[in-house]
Amino acid sequence: MTPPAYTSPTRTSPRRPEIPAHSSAQETHSAKRQKTDLSDWQNLTLAPEDAIFKLLNECLADPFPDKINLSVGAYRDNAGKPWVLPVVQKAKTTLLNDPLANHEYTGLEGNTSFNEGAARLVLGSKNPVFSEKRYTCIQTISGTGANRLAAEFLSKFHPATVYITNPTWGNHPKIFGAAGLPVVEYQYWDPKTRSLNYNVLLDNLNNSPNGSIFVLHACAHNPTGLDPTQEQWKEIASIMKTKRHFPFFDCAYQGFASGDLDRDAWAVRYFVDQGFELLCAQSFSKNFGLYNERVGCLTGVFANTDIAAKAKSQFCALVRCSISNAPGFGAKVVDIVLKDERLCTEWKSNLKTMADRITLMRQLLFSHLKELKTPGNWTHITSQIGMFSYTGISVKQVAAIKSKFHVYMTDEGRISMAGLNENNVRRFAEAVDWVVRNV
């Protein structure tokens, strides 16, 4: 019997998935995508340009030789030039000649010697919190970084509504809002009297929910230059203690405002003496002229050592996932000055030079406006303090002064007094006089 012919086993090939035919709608969509080069980022929008830097760029692009830049808060000498403090020059030379200087990472805290000096500068070197170890401090990327770190810390561990003045530094609502905290503004400036709206401030302190956060300008309120008196600070502190509000001080102008480091830190120290737990952001941009070195510190005062240690650990944790550690050069410069008695004395003299020149510009501006018989009351020019003056002129007048006289100031009428000097203050007064009379 003949065996059956051999046949190989049947192999089943894996079946390829069927590719469905494109519908006309899909083909149209594909064609559109190819035609318009669609992106997954179609919802992305342009962020609004920062008003201050936009104004600065307009000024820089203006070819007019006698333009007056009163936009950005940066000190200028009487020739209108940036001034590197002589004491900073000496500290830089010391640092550059130090054979042991290096560029190694610091810890999460940053420069601990600088931190200690910064905390003692604002709280007072003999403050009991140091011996009681109820404080903690960490280096930050200038005052902006200190504000942001404080906002993130408060959002995680003390979430509450944040009350800020209107007007205020433009970054305050952005920073606290970005940290997820609700922000409420209250009217700080009285446009009729061109003075502090103190009763509105007290109303907000009294009527806000217990445990709210109040952002307080330690000195030289930005942008109005109007600070509470010491007696008013005492009343503010009393209400805040009753309401258990949390004070967050923003201290950007210590020593620069009045020329006196202790006077400019009075409010912060008073709150500490009254037993408050608080946070204080410090910037060394203005008082050391280290604008682009980004030197800052965040100091916290707490009820006891245990809480202070926990706060420090959380500061470090937040720094690790944001900047890892702060830049070194500027903090080293400040640290050299603060640790050297001779250099520190010279620094105080440099501060006095800057503060006195700005005070002189206030006096000259007021004198010129008075001589020109400019309509209105201008006494607020000399009663305000620090880098800025809130002139009280309108948005339309600001636009006119820019187009006709090439004077650059913010829409709300804020000027940087440091932009004035003996060569342009009369011209500025004449420009103000013209717009007040004609616009």
Disulfide bonds with the S-S distance in Angstrom:
none
